[in-house]
Amino acid sequence: MNRALTRISHEILERNKGLSALALVGIRSGGEFLARRIAALINQIEHAEVPIGELDITLYRDDLSLRKDQPEIRKTTIPFNITNMKIVLVDDVLFTGRTIRAALDGLMDLGRPSEVQLAVLVDRGHRQLPIRANYVGKSLPTAKEESVQVFFKELGQVDRVSIIPA
């Protein structure tokens, strides 16, 4: 996981030619851990801080009316103005693209970035929307009925990615 995040951090810096007007926004909850790690790696490389925010997309999901349980709404914390910024959205797993669509809707409610890029730890395919990541830690082909779970040391777990059979 660390090797993939290090590579993603270098790719972000290379594509954006440094940190000018760049910020990371992690999609809660896995994306927020990854965004913090990428920010720390960028700090080690560039010796400069990159702004970090956390986005809760619960109310932007297109499956809210289909759920039987009440969703847990968490706080969006973006302590900077995103207008005219290059925003790198960070998430743990890219699957259908619906989470990213919801995140884009949430971001646009907060301002108008000059550009939005996407960094994901795992791209498992099976897109339902025309969404593609700019930075991918690992492409992991899966069956549609399988799921991918990412475990984080921030939650007291051992860092790992697992494919869960149907």
DSSP file (Angstrom, degrees, kcal/mol; ACC not computed):
  #  RESIDUE AA STRUCTURE BP1 BP2  ACC     N-H-->O    O-->H-N    N-H-->O    O-->H-N    TCO  KAPPA ALPHA  PHI   PSI    X-CA   Y-CA   Z-CA
    1    1 A M     >        0   0    0      0, 0.0     4,-2.3     0, 0.0     5,-0.2   0.000 360.0 360.0 360.0 -43.3    0.0    0.0    0.0
    2    2 A N  H  >  +     0   0    0      1,-0.2     4,-2.4     2,-0.2     5,-0.2   0.895 360.0  52.3 -63.7 -39.9    2.8    2.4    0.9
    3    3 A R  H  > S+     0   0    0      2,-0.2     4,-2.2     1,-0.2    -1,-0.2   0.915 110.3  48.3 -62.3 -43.3    4.6    1.8   -2.4
    4    4 A A  H  > S+     0   0    0      1,-0.2     4,-2.5     2,-0.2    -2,-0.2   0.909 112.6  48.1 -63.6 -42.3    1.4    2.5   -4.4
    5    5 A L  H  X S+     0   0    0     -4,-2.3     4,-2.4     2,-0.2    -2,-0.2   0.859 109.8  52.7 -68.3 -35.0    0.8    5.7   -2.4
    6    6 A T  H  X S+     0   0    0     -4,-2.4     4,-2.1     2,-0.2    -2,-0.2   0.928 111.2  46.8 -64.3 -44.6    4.4    6.8   -2.9
    7    7 A R  H  X S+     0   0    0     -4,-2.2     4,-2.5     1,-0.2    -2,-0.2   0.926 112.1  50.0 -62.7 -45.1    4.1    6.4   -6.6
    8    8 A I  H  X S+     0   0    0     -4,-2.5     4,-2.5     1,-0.2    -1,-0.2   0.902 108.9  53.2 -60.0 -41.9    0.7    8.2   -6.7
    9    9 A S  H  X S+     0   0    0     -4,-2.4     4,-2.1     1,-0.2    -1,-0.2   0.920 110.8  45.8 -60.7 -45.1    2.3   11.1   -4.7
   10   10 A H  H  X S+     0   0    0     -4,-2.1     4,-2.6     1,-0.2    -1,-0.2   0.900 112.2  51.5 -64.0 -41.4    5.1   11.4   -7.3
   11   11 A E  H  X S+     0   0    0     -4,-2.5     4,-2.8     2,-0.2     5,-0.2   0.894 108.5  51.4 -64.3 -39.8    2.7   11.2  -10.2
   12   12 A I  H  X S+     0   0    0     -4,-2.5     4,-2.1     2,-0.2    -1,-0.2   0.937 112.7  45.7 -61.4 -47.1    0.5   14.0   -8.7
   13   13 A L  H  X>S+     0   0    0     -4,-2.1     5,-2.0    -5,-0.2     4,-0.6   0.907 114.6  48.1 -63.5 -42.0    3.5   16.2   -8.3
   14   14 A E  H ><5S+     0   0    0     -4,-2.6     3,-0.7     1,-0.2    -2,-0.2   0.941 113.5  45.4 -65.7 -48.0    4.8   15.5  -11.8
   15   15 A R  H 3<5S+     0   0    0     -4,-2.8    -1,-0.2     1,-0.2    -2,-0.2   0.876 120.4  39.9 -64.1 -37.2    1.5   16.0  -13.5
   16   16 A N  H 3<5S-     0   0    0     -4,-2.1    -1,-0.2    -5,-0.2     4,-0.2   0.399 104.5-126.9 -95.3   2.3    0.8   19.3  -11.6
   17   17 A K  T <<5S-     0   0    0     -3,-0.7     2,-0.3    -4,-0.6     3,-0.3   0.905  72.7 -37.6  52.4  47.3    4.3   20.6  -11.8
   18   18 A G  S   <S-     0   0    0     -5,-2.0    -2,-0.1    -6,-0.2    28,-0.0  -0.734  93.3 -52.2 108.4-156.0    4.4   21.0   -8.0
   19   19 A L  S >  S+     0   0    0     -2,-0.3     3,-2.1    27,-0.1    -1,-0.1   0.361  72.9 140.2-108.7   3.6    1.9   22.2   -5.4
   20   20 A S  T 3  S-     0   0    0      1,-0.3    66,-0.1    -3,-0.3     3,-0.1  -0.299  88.4 -14.8 -57.9 120.9    0.7   25.5   -6.9
   21   21 A A  T 3  S+     0   0    0      1,-0.2    65,-3.9    -2,-0.1     2,-0.4   0.773 104.9 139.4  57.4  30.8   -3.1   25.8   -6.3
   22   22 A L  E <   +a   86   0A   0     -3,-2.1     2,-0.3    63,-0.2    -1,-0.2  -0.857  23.5 168.3-108.6 139.6   -3.3   22.0   -5.5
   23   23 A A  E     -a   87   0A   0     63,-2.3    65,-2.7    -2,-0.4     2,-0.4  -0.988  25.7-133.9-145.7 153.6   -5.3   20.4   -2.7
   24   24 A L  E     -ab  88  52A   0     27,-2.8    29,-2.2    -2,-0.3     2,-0.4  -0.893  14.9-170.7-107.6 137.5   -6.4   16.9   -1.7
   25   25 A V  E     -ab  89  53A   0     63,-2.5    65,-2.5    -2,-0.4     2,-0.4  -0.958  10.6-154.1-129.5 113.9   -9.9   16.0   -0.8
   26   26 A G  E     -ab  90  54A   0     27,-2.7    29,-2.8    -2,-0.4     2,-0.5  -0.702  15.0-129.9 -88.2 135.2  -10.5   12.5    0.7
   27   27 A I  E  >> - b   0  55A   0     63,-2.8     4,-1.7    -2,-0.4     5,-0.7  -0.733  52.1 -75.9 -82.8 124.1  -13.9   10.8    0.3
   28   28 A R  T  45S+     0   0    0     27,-2.7    29,-0.3    -2,-0.5     2,-0.1  -0.399  99.8   3.6 -64.1 135.9  -15.0    9.6    3.7
   29   29 A S  T >>5S+     0   0    0     -2,-0.1     4,-1.1    27,-0.1     3,-0.5  -0.908 134.0  18.1-110.3 -32.9  -14.0    7.3    5.0
   30   30 A G  H 3>5S+     0   0    0      1,-0.2     4,-1.8     2,-0.2     3,-0.3   0.885 121.4  57.6 -63.4 -38.4  -11.2    5.4    3.3
   31   31 A G  H 3X5S+     0   0    0     -4,-1.7     4,-2.6     1,-0.2    -1,-0.2   0.805  99.0  59.3 -63.7 -29.9  -10.3    8.3    1.1
   32   32 A E  H <><S+     0   0    0     -5,-0.7     4,-1.9    -3,-0.5    -1,-0.2   0.898 106.1  47.5 -68.1 -38.0   -9.6   10.6    4.0
   33   33 A F  H  X S+     0   0    0     -4,-1.1     4,-2.0    -3,-0.3    -2,-0.2   0.925 114.3  47.1 -65.2 -43.8   -6.9    8.2    5.4
   34   34 A L  H  X S+     0   0    0     -4,-1.8     4,-2.8     1,-0.2     5,-0.2   0.888 109.1  53.8 -66.6 -39.2   -5.3    7.9    2.0
   35   35 A A  H  X S+     0   0    0     -4,-2.6     4,-2.5     1,-0.2    -1,-0.2   0.911 109.0  49.4 -61.9 -42.0   -5.4   11.7    1.4
   36   36 A R  H  X S+     0   0    0     -4,-1.9     4,-2.1     2,-0.2    -1,-0.2   0.908 112.1  48.1 -63.4 -41.1   -3.6   12.3    4.7
   37   37 A R  H  X S+     0   0    0     -4,-2.0     4,-2.3     2,-0.2    -2,-0.2   0.916 112.1  48.5 -66.4 -42.0   -1.0    9.7    3.8
   38   38 A I  H  X S+     0   0    0     -4,-2.8     4,-2.8     1,-0.2     5,-0.2   0.913 110.4  52.2 -63.6 -41.5   -0.5   11.2    0.3
   39   39 A A  H  X S+     0   0    0     -4,-2.5     4,-2.2     1,-0.2    -1,-0.2   0.903 109.6  49.4 -60.8 -41.2   -0.2   14.7    1.8
   40   40 A A  H  X S+     0   0    0     -4,-2.1     4,-1.9     2,-0.2    -1,-0.2   0.899 112.0  48.3 -65.3 -40.3    2.5   13.4    4.3
   41   41 A L  H  X S+     0   0    0     -4,-2.3     4,-2.0     2,-0.2    -2,-0.2   0.909 110.8  50.3 -66.4 -41.9    4.4   11.8    1.4
   42   42 A I  H  X S+     0   0    0     -4,-2.8     4,-3.3     1,-0.2     5,-0.4   0.894 108.6  53.5 -61.8 -39.0    4.2   15.0   -0.7
   43   43 A N  H  X S+     0   0    0     -4,-2.2     4,-2.1     1,-0.2    -1,-0.2   0.899 108.1  49.8 -62.2 -40.6    5.5   16.9    2.3
   44   44 A Q  H  < S+     0   0    0     -4,-1.9    -1,-0.2     2,-0.2    -2,-0.2   0.869 117.6  40.8 -64.0 -36.7    8.5   14.5    2.5
   45   45 A I  H  < S+     0   0    0     -4,-2.0    -2,-0.2    -5,-0.1    -1,-0.2   0.934 131.2  22.3 -77.6 -48.1    9.2   15.0   -1.2
   46   46 A E  H  < S-     0   0    0     -4,-3.3    -3,-0.2     2,-0.2    -2,-0.2   0.566  91.3-130.9 -99.9 -12.5    8.6   18.7   -1.6
   47   47 A H  S  < S+     0   0    0     -4,-2.1     2,-0.3    -5,-0.4    -4,-0.2   0.899  74.7 104.8  56.8  42.1    9.0   19.9    2.1
   48   48 A A  S    S-     0   0    0     -6,-0.3     2,-0.3    -5,-0.1    -1,-0.2  -0.990  72.7-112.0-149.3 151.1    5.8   21.8    1.7
   49   49 A E        -     0   0    0     -2,-0.3    -9,-0.1    -3,-0.1   -10,-0.0  -0.620  20.1-156.4 -85.9 141.7    2.2   21.3    3.0
   50   50 A V        -     0   0    0     -2,-0.3   -27,-0.1   -11,-0.1    -7,-0.1  -0.974  30.1-109.8-112.9 132.1   -0.7   20.5    0.6
   51   51 A P        -     0   0    0      0, 0.0   -27,-2.8     0, 0.0     2,-0.4  -0.297  35.5-159.6 -61.2 144.0   -4.2   21.5    1.9
   52   52 A I  E     +b   24   0A   0    -29,-0.2     2,-0.3   -27,-0.1   -27,-0.2  -0.979  12.8 176.3-129.0 139.1   -6.4   18.5    2.8
   53   53 A G  E     -b   25   0A   0    -29,-2.2   -27,-2.7    -2,-0.4     2,-0.4  -0.898  20.6-137.0-133.2 167.3  -10.1   18.2    3.1
   54   54 A E  E     -bC  26  77A   0     23,-3.0    23,-2.5    -2,-0.3     2,-0.5  -0.995  15.4-158.9-129.3 131.9  -12.6   15.5    3.8
   55   55 A L  E     -b   27   0A   0    -29,-2.8   -27,-2.7    -2,-0.4     2,-0.6  -0.938   6.7-156.9-117.9 125.0  -15.9   15.1    1.9
   56   56 A D        -     0   0    0     -2,-0.5     3,-0.2   -29,-0.2    20,-0.1  -0.893  10.4-178.3 -97.3 123.9  -18.9   13.2    3.1
   57   57 A I    >>  +     0   0    0     -2,-0.6     3,-2.0   -29,-0.3     4,-0.6   0.320  44.9 114.6-104.2   7.0  -21.0   12.2    0.1
   58   58 A T  G >4 S+     0   0    0      1,-0.3     3,-1.2     2,-0.2    -1,-0.2   0.867  79.1  45.1 -49.3 -49.0  -23.9   10.5    1.9
   59   59 A L  G 34 S+     0   0    0      1,-0.2    -1,-0.3    -3,-0.2    -2,-0.1   0.575 110.4  56.4 -76.4  -7.4  -26.6   13.0    0.9
   60   60 A Y  G <4 S+     0   0    0     -3,-2.0    -1,-0.2    39,-0.0    -2,-0.2   0.444  79.2 116.6 -99.7  -2.3  -25.4   13.0   -2.7
   61   61 A R    X<  -     0   0    0     -3,-1.2     3,-0.7    -4,-0.6    38,-0.1  -0.373  61.2-143.6 -69.1 145.2  -25.7    9.3   -3.3
   62   62 A D  T 3  S+     0   0    0      1,-0.2    -1,-0.1     2,-0.1     3,-0.1   0.406  95.4  60.2 -89.4   3.4  -28.3    8.1   -5.9
   63   63 A D  T >>  +     0   0    0      1,-0.1     3,-0.8     2,-0.1     4,-0.8   0.219  67.4 107.8-112.4  14.6  -29.3    5.1   -3.9
   64   64 A L  G X4 S+     0   0    0     -3,-0.7     3,-0.9     1,-0.3    -1,-0.1   0.901  80.6  50.0 -58.7 -42.3  -30.6    6.9   -0.7
   65   65 A S  G 34 S+     0   0    0      1,-0.2    -1,-0.3    -3,-0.1    -2,-0.1   0.689 107.6  55.7 -71.9 -16.6  -34.2    6.1   -1.5
   66   66 A L  G <4 S+     0   0    0     -3,-0.8    -1,-0.2    -4,-0.0     2,-0.2   0.623  88.0  96.5 -88.1 -14.2  -33.4    2.4   -2.1
   67   67 A R    <<  -     0   0    0     -3,-0.9    -3,-0.0    -4,-0.8     0, 0.0  -0.543  56.1-161.1 -82.9 141.2  -31.8    2.0    1.4
   68   68 A K  S    S+     0   0    0     -2,-0.2     2,-0.2     2,-0.1    -1,-0.1   0.817  74.5  63.8 -85.4 -34.9  -33.8    0.5    4.2
   69   69 A D  S    S-     0   0    0      1,-0.1    -2,-0.1     0, 0.0     0, 0.0  -0.522  94.5-101.9 -89.9 158.1  -31.5    1.8    7.0
   70   70 A Q        -     0   0    0     -2,-0.2     2,-0.1     1,-0.1    -1,-0.1  -0.645  41.2-121.8 -76.5 128.3  -30.8    5.4    7.8
   71   71 A P        -     0   0    0      0, 0.0     2,-0.7     0, 0.0    -1,-0.1  -0.397  20.1-117.0 -71.4 149.7  -27.4    6.5    6.4
   72   72 A E        -     0   0    0     -2,-0.1     2,-0.6   -14,-0.0   -14,-0.1  -0.784  28.4-151.7 -87.5 117.0  -24.8    7.8    8.8
   73   73 A I        -     0   0    0     -2,-0.7     2,-0.2   -15,-0.1   -17,-0.0  -0.799  15.7-173.6 -94.3 124.3  -24.1   11.4    7.9
   74   74 A R        -     0   0    0     -2,-0.6     2,-0.3     1,-0.1   -18,-0.1  -0.605  30.6 -84.1-110.2 173.9  -20.6   12.5    8.7
   75   75 A K        -     0   0    0     -2,-0.2     2,-0.5   -20,-0.1    -1,-0.1  -0.566  25.7-140.7 -86.4 138.0  -19.0   16.0    8.5
   76   76 A T        -     0   0    0     -2,-0.3     2,-0.5   -21,-0.1   -21,-0.2  -0.856  22.1-173.1 -89.1 127.1  -17.5   17.5    5.4
   77   77 A T  B     +C   54   0A   0    -23,-2.5   -23,-3.0    -2,-0.5    -2,-0.0  -0.902  20.7 152.9-127.7 102.1  -14.4   19.4    6.4
   78   78 A I        -     0   0    0     -2,-0.5     2,-0.5   -25,-0.3   -25,-0.2  -0.851  19.6-171.9-128.1  94.7  -12.8   21.5    3.6
   79   79 A P        +     0   0    0      0, 0.0     2,-0.3     0, 0.0   -26,-0.1   0.002  62.9  58.7 -83.3  32.6  -11.0   24.3    5.4
   80   80 A F  S    S-     0   0    0     -2,-0.5     2,-0.5   -29,-0.0   -57,-0.0  -0.978  91.7 -96.3-152.1 159.4  -10.0   26.2    2.2
   81   81 A N        -     0   0    0     -2,-0.3    30,-0.1     1,-0.1    29,-0.0  -0.691  27.8-162.7 -80.6 124.0  -11.8   27.7   -0.8
   82   82 A I    >   +     0   0    0     -2,-0.5     3,-2.2    28,-0.4    32,-0.3   0.613  50.4 119.6 -85.2 -11.2  -11.8   25.2   -3.6
   83   83 A T  T 3  S+     0   0    0      1,-0.3     3,-0.1    27,-0.3    -2,-0.1  -0.334  88.8   1.8 -59.9 130.8  -12.6   27.8   -6.3
   84   84 A N  T 3  S+     0   0    0     28,-2.5    -1,-0.3     1,-0.3     2,-0.3   0.594 105.6 125.4  65.5  15.1   -9.8   27.9   -8.9
   85   85 A M    <   -     0   0    0     -3,-2.2    29,-1.5    27,-0.1    30,-1.4  -0.694  67.3-121.8 -96.6 154.1   -7.9   25.1   -7.1
   86   86 A K  E     -ad  22 115A   0    -65,-3.9   -63,-2.3    -2,-0.3     2,-0.5  -0.887  36.8-160.1 -90.5 113.0   -6.8   21.8   -8.7
   87   87 A I  E     -ad  23 116A   0     28,-2.8    30,-3.1    -2,-0.8     2,-0.7  -0.836  13.3-158.5-102.0 128.0   -8.5   19.3   -6.5
   88   88 A V  E     -ad  24 117A   0    -65,-2.7   -63,-2.5    -2,-0.5     2,-0.3  -0.917  14.0-151.6-102.9 107.7   -7.3   15.7   -6.3
   89   89 A L  E     -ad  25 118A   0     28,-3.1    30,-3.1    -2,-0.7     2,-0.4  -0.621  13.5-157.9 -74.3 135.8  -10.3   13.6   -5.1
   90   90 A V  E     +ad  26 119A   0    -65,-2.5   -63,-2.8    -2,-0.3     2,-0.3  -0.973  19.3 161.5-123.7 130.0   -8.9   10.5   -3.2
   91   91 A D  E     - d   0 120A   0     28,-2.2    30,-1.4    -2,-0.4    31,-0.2  -0.943  37.9-131.3-140.5 163.2  -10.8    7.3   -2.6
   92   92 A D  E    S+     0   0A   0     -2,-0.3    30,-2.3     1,-0.3     2,-0.4   0.936  88.7  20.6 -82.7 -47.9   -9.9    3.8   -1.7
   93   93 A V  E     - d   0 122A   0     28,-0.2     2,-0.6    27,-0.1    -1,-0.3  -0.984  59.6-157.5-130.1 130.3  -11.8    1.7   -4.3
   94   94 A L  E     + d   0 123A   0     28,-2.9    30,-2.4    -2,-0.4    31,-0.5  -0.925  34.8 140.9-102.7 122.5  -13.2    2.7   -7.7
   95   95 A F  S    S-     0   0    0     -2,-0.6    -1,-0.1    28,-0.2    30,-0.1   0.458  72.5  -1.9-125.3 -94.9  -16.0    0.4   -8.8
   96   96 A T  S    S-     0   0    0     31,-0.2    32,-3.0    32,-0.1    33,-1.5   0.754  86.9-121.0 -78.9 -24.2  -19.1    1.6  -10.6
   97   97 A G  S  > S+     0   0    0     30,-0.2     4,-2.1    31,-0.2     5,-0.1   0.291  82.9 113.6  99.3  -7.8  -18.2    5.3  -10.6
   98   98 A R  H  > S+     0   0    0      1,-0.2     4,-2.2     2,-0.2     5,-0.2   0.857  73.5  53.4 -68.2 -35.7  -21.3    6.3   -8.6
   99   99 A T  H  > S+     0   0    0      2,-0.2     4,-2.3     1,-0.2    -1,-0.2   0.915 110.2  48.2 -63.2 -41.9  -19.4    7.4   -5.5
  100  100 A I  H  > S+     0   0    0      2,-0.2     4,-2.6     1,-0.2    -2,-0.2   0.892 108.8  53.3 -67.4 -39.6  -17.2    9.6   -7.6
  101  101 A R  H  X S+     0   0    0     -4,-2.1     4,-2.0     1,-0.2    -1,-0.2   0.925 110.6  47.4 -59.0 -44.0  -20.2   11.2   -9.3
  102  102 A A  H  X S+     0   0    0     -4,-2.2     4,-2.4     1,-0.2    -2,-0.2   0.896 110.9  51.8 -63.5 -40.4  -21.7   11.9   -5.9
  103  103 A A  H  X S+     0   0    0     -4,-2.3     4,-2.7     2,-0.2    -2,-0.2   0.894 107.5  52.1 -64.6 -39.8  -18.4   13.4   -4.8
  104  104 A L  H  X S+     0   0    0     -4,-2.6     4,-2.5     2,-0.2    -1,-0.2   0.908 109.4  49.9 -62.5 -41.5  -18.3   15.6   -7.8
  105  105 A D  H  X S+     0   0    0     -4,-2.0     4,-1.3     2,-0.2    -2,-0.2   0.927 111.8  48.6 -61.0 -44.7  -21.8   16.9   -7.0
  106  106 A G  H  < S+     0   0    0     -4,-2.4     4,-0.5     1,-0.2     3,-0.2   0.903 111.5  49.3 -62.7 -42.1  -20.7   17.6   -3.4
  107  107 A L  H >X S+     0   0    0     -4,-2.7     3,-1.9     1,-0.2     4,-0.8   0.928 107.1  54.2 -62.3 -45.9  -17.5   19.4   -4.5
  108  108 A M  H 3< S+     0   0    0     -4,-2.5     3,-0.3     1,-0.3    -1,-0.2   0.766 101.0  60.2 -65.0 -24.3  -19.4   21.6   -7.0
  109  109 A D  T 3< S+     0   0    0     -4,-1.3    -1,-0.3    -3,-0.2    -2,-0.2   0.694 106.9  48.4 -70.9 -17.5  -21.8   22.7   -4.2
  110  110 A L  T <4 S-     0   0    0     -3,-1.9   -28,-0.4    -4,-0.5     2,-0.3   0.578 126.9 -58.9 -99.1 -12.4  -18.7   24.1   -2.4
  111  111 A G     <  -     0   0    0     -4,-0.8    -1,-0.3    -3,-0.3   -30,-0.0  -0.975  57.2 -73.2 159.3-170.9  -17.1   26.0   -5.3
  112  112 A R        -     0   0    0     -2,-0.3   -28,-2.5    -3,-0.1    -4,-0.1  -0.826  42.0-159.9-124.0  92.2  -15.8   25.8   -8.8
  113  113 A P        -     0   0    0      0, 0.0   -27,-0.2     0, 0.0   -30,-0.2  -0.306  22.4-130.0 -66.2 154.7  -12.4   24.1   -9.0
  114  114 A S  S    S-     0   0    0    -29,-1.5     2,-0.3   -32,-0.3   -28,-0.2   0.784  90.0  -1.3 -73.7 -26.3  -10.2   24.8  -12.0
  115  115 A E  E     -d   86   0A   0    -30,-1.4   -28,-2.8     2,-0.0     2,-0.5  -0.971  60.3-151.0-161.0 145.5   -9.7   21.0  -12.4
  116  116 A V  E     -d   87   0A   0     -2,-0.3     2,-0.3   -30,-0.2   -28,-0.2  -0.992  17.6-177.6-123.3 126.0  -10.7   17.8  -10.6
  117  117 A Q  E     -d   88   0A   0    -30,-3.1   -28,-3.1    -2,-0.5     2,-0.4  -0.791  17.2-134.9-115.0 161.7   -8.4   14.8  -10.7
  118  118 A L  E     -d   89   0A   0     -2,-0.3    17,-2.2   -30,-0.2    16,-1.8  -0.976  16.6-176.1-126.5 127.8   -9.0   11.4   -9.2
  119  119 A A  E     +de  90 135A   0    -30,-3.1   -28,-2.2    -2,-0.4     2,-0.4  -0.986  10.8 176.1-119.5 128.8   -6.6    9.2   -7.2
  120  120 A V  E     -de  91 136A   0     15,-2.7    17,-2.4    -2,-0.4   -28,-0.2  -0.975  31.7-146.6-131.7 146.5   -7.7    5.7   -6.1
  121  121 A L  E    S+     0   0A   0    -30,-1.4    17,-1.4    -2,-0.4     2,-0.4   0.916  91.4  23.1 -72.2 -44.3   -5.8    2.9   -4.3
  122  122 A V  E     -de  93 138A   0    -30,-2.3   -28,-2.9    15,-0.2     2,-0.6  -0.987  59.1-166.8-130.2 129.7   -7.7    0.2   -6.2
  123  123 A D  E     +de  94 139A   0     15,-2.3    17,-2.7    -2,-0.4   -28,-0.2  -0.962  11.5 174.5-110.6 112.9   -9.5    0.2   -9.5
  124  124 A R        -     0   0    0    -30,-2.4    18,-0.9    -2,-0.6   -29,-0.1   0.385  33.0-136.4-102.3   4.0  -11.6   -2.9   -9.7
  125  125 A G        +     0   0    0    -31,-0.5    -1,-0.3    16,-0.1    15,-0.0  -0.340  62.7 118.9  80.9-162.4  -13.4   -2.1  -13.0
  126  126 A H        -     0   0    0      1,-0.2    -1,-0.1    -2,-0.1     2,-0.1   0.855  48.3-171.2  66.2  40.8  -17.2   -2.6  -13.7
  127  127 A R        -     0   0    0      1,-0.1   -31,-0.2   -30,-0.1   -30,-0.2  -0.350  25.1-179.0 -65.8 139.3  -17.9    1.0  -14.4
  128  128 A Q  S    S+     0   0    0    -32,-3.0   -31,-0.2     1,-0.1    -1,-0.1   0.482  75.3  45.5-107.7 -13.5  -21.5    2.2  -14.8
  129  129 A L  S    S-     0   0    0    -33,-1.5     2,-2.5     2,-0.1    -1,-0.1  -0.916  97.9-101.0-128.0 154.7  -20.6    5.8  -15.5
  130  130 A P  S    S+     0   0    0      0, 0.0     2,-0.4     0, 0.0   -33,-0.1  -0.413  72.2 135.7 -78.4  72.1  -17.9    7.2  -17.7
  131  131 A I        -     0   0    0     -2,-2.5     2,-0.4   -35,-0.2    -2,-0.1  -0.966  28.5-179.6-123.8 134.8  -15.4    7.9  -14.9
  132  132 A R        -     0   0    0     -2,-0.4     2,-0.2   -35,-0.1   -14,-0.2  -0.995  25.4-122.3-135.5 139.5  -11.7    7.1  -15.0
  133  133 A A        -     0   0    0     -2,-0.4   -14,-0.2     1,-0.1     3,-0.1  -0.563   5.4-154.2 -80.4 143.2   -9.0    7.7  -12.4
  134  134 A N  S    S+     0   0    0    -16,-1.8     2,-0.4     1,-0.3   -15,-0.2   0.784  88.8  32.7 -80.4 -31.0   -5.9    9.8  -13.1
  135  135 A Y  E    S-e  119   0A   0    -17,-2.2   -15,-2.7  -123,-0.0     2,-0.4  -0.993  70.7-177.4-132.9 125.1   -3.8    7.9  -10.5
  136  136 A V  E     -e  120   0A   0     -2,-0.4   -15,-0.2   -17,-0.2     3,-0.2  -0.985  18.0-165.0-128.0 125.8   -4.3    4.2   -9.7
  137  137 A G  E    S-     0   0A   0    -17,-2.4     2,-0.3    -2,-0.4   -15,-0.2   0.935  80.9  -8.3 -69.8 -47.2   -2.4    2.3   -7.1
  138  138 A K  E     -e  122   0A   0    -17,-1.4   -15,-2.3   -18,-0.2     2,-0.6  -0.956  58.0-138.8-154.9 130.0   -3.4   -1.1   -8.4
  139  139 A S  E     -e  123   0A   0     -2,-0.3   -15,-0.2   -17,-0.2   -17,-0.1  -0.825  26.9-174.9 -86.5 126.0   -5.9   -2.3  -11.0
  140  140 A L        -     0   0    0    -17,-2.7     2,-0.1    -2,-0.6    -2,-0.0  -0.829  15.1-147.1-129.8  91.0   -7.5   -5.4   -9.5
  141  141 A P        +     0   0    0      0, 0.0     2,-0.3     0, 0.0   -16,-0.1  -0.355  28.9 171.2 -61.0 132.8   -9.9   -7.2  -11.8
  142  142 A T        -     0   0    0    -18,-0.9     2,-0.2    -2,-0.1   -16,-0.0  -0.899  37.9-101.2-135.5 164.2  -12.8   -8.7   -9.9
  143  143 A A    >   -     0   0    0     -2,-0.3     3,-1.2     1,-0.1   -19,-0.0  -0.609  38.7-116.2 -79.4 151.1  -16.0  -10.5  -10.5
  144  144 A K  T 3  S+     0   0    0      1,-0.3    -1,-0.1    -2,-0.2   -19,-0.0   0.861 114.4  52.9 -57.3 -36.9  -19.1   -8.2  -10.2
  145  145 A E  T 3  S+     0   0    0      2,-0.1    -1,-0.3    -3,-0.0     2,-0.1   0.628  95.5  84.0 -80.0 -11.5  -20.4  -10.2   -7.3
  146  146 A E    <   -     0   0    0     -3,-1.2     2,-0.3    19,-0.1    -4,-0.1  -0.399  68.7-146.3 -78.8 165.1  -17.2  -10.0   -5.3
  147  147 A S  E     -F  164   0B   0     17,-2.1    17,-3.7    -2,-0.1     2,-0.5  -0.941   4.1-137.3-130.0 159.0  -16.3   -7.0   -3.1
  148  148 A V  E     -F  163   0B   0     -2,-0.3     2,-0.4    15,-0.2    15,-0.2  -0.962  18.1-168.3-116.3 128.3  -13.0   -5.3   -2.3
  149  149 A Q  E     -F  162   0B   0     13,-3.0    13,-3.0    -2,-0.5     2,-0.5  -0.962   6.8-155.9-120.2 134.0  -12.3   -4.3    1.2
  150  150 A V  E     -F  161   0B   0     -2,-0.4     2,-0.4    11,-0.2    11,-0.2  -0.923   8.2-156.2-109.3 130.5   -9.5   -2.0    2.3
  151  151 A F  E     -F  160   0B   0      9,-3.2     9,-1.5    -2,-0.5     2,-0.4  -0.864   9.7-157.1-107.9 140.5   -8.2   -2.2    5.9
  152  152 A F    > > -     0   0    0     -2,-0.4     5,-1.9     7,-0.2     3,-1.5  -0.934  25.7-140.8-125.2 139.3   -6.4    0.7    7.5
  153  153 A K  G > 5S+     0   0    0     -2,-0.4     3,-2.1     1,-0.3    -1,-0.1   0.790 103.3  70.0 -62.5 -27.3   -3.9    1.1   10.4
  154  154 A E  G 3 5S+     0   0    0      1,-0.3    -1,-0.3     2,-0.1     4,-0.1   0.725 100.2  47.7 -62.5 -20.3   -5.8    4.3   11.3
  155  155 A L  G < 5S-     0   0    0     -3,-1.5    -1,-0.3     2,-0.1    -2,-0.2   0.176 129.1 -97.5-103.8  15.1   -8.7    2.0   12.3
  156  156 A G  T < 5S+     0   0    0     -3,-2.1    -3,-0.2     1,-0.3     2,-0.2   0.663  89.1 118.1  79.8  16.9   -6.5   -0.4   14.3
  157  157 A Q  S   <S-     0   0    0     -5,-1.9     2,-0.5     3,-0.0    -1,-0.3  -0.583  73.7 -97.7-107.6 171.3   -6.2   -2.9   11.5
  158  158 A V        -     0   0    0     -2,-0.2     2,-0.1    -3,-0.1    -7,-0.1  -0.797  49.1-104.7 -86.1 130.4   -3.2   -4.1    9.4
  159  159 A D        +     0   0    0     -2,-0.5     2,-0.3    -9,-0.1    -7,-0.2  -0.365  68.8 126.4 -55.8 121.9   -3.0   -2.2    6.1
  160  160 A R  E     -F  151   0B   0     -9,-1.5    -9,-3.2    -2,-0.1     2,-0.4  -0.972  52.3-129.9-170.2 162.9   -4.2   -4.6    3.4
  161  161 A V  E     -F  150   0B   0     -2,-0.3     2,-0.4   -11,-0.2   -11,-0.2  -0.986  27.5-171.5-121.2 131.5   -6.6   -5.0    0.5
  162  162 A S  E     -F  149   0B   0    -13,-3.0   -13,-3.0    -2,-0.4     2,-0.6  -0.967  21.7-140.6-127.9 141.2   -8.9   -8.1    0.4
  163  163 A I  E     -F  148   0B   0     -2,-0.4   -15,-0.2   -15,-0.2    -2,-0.0  -0.888  22.4-152.5 -94.1 123.8  -11.2   -9.5   -2.3
  164  164 A I  E     -F  147   0B   0    -17,-3.7   -17,-2.1    -2,-0.6    -2,-0.0  -0.873  14.3-130.5-101.4 117.9  -14.2  -10.9   -0.5
  165  165 A P              0   0    0      0, 0.0   -19,-0.1     0, 0.0    -1,-0.0  -0.230 360.0 360.0 -64.5 156.9  -15.9  -13.7   -2.4
  166  166 A A              0   0    0    -20,-0.0   -20,-0.1     0, 0.0    -2,-0.0   0.473 360.0 360.0 -67.5 360.0  -19.7  -13.6   -3.0
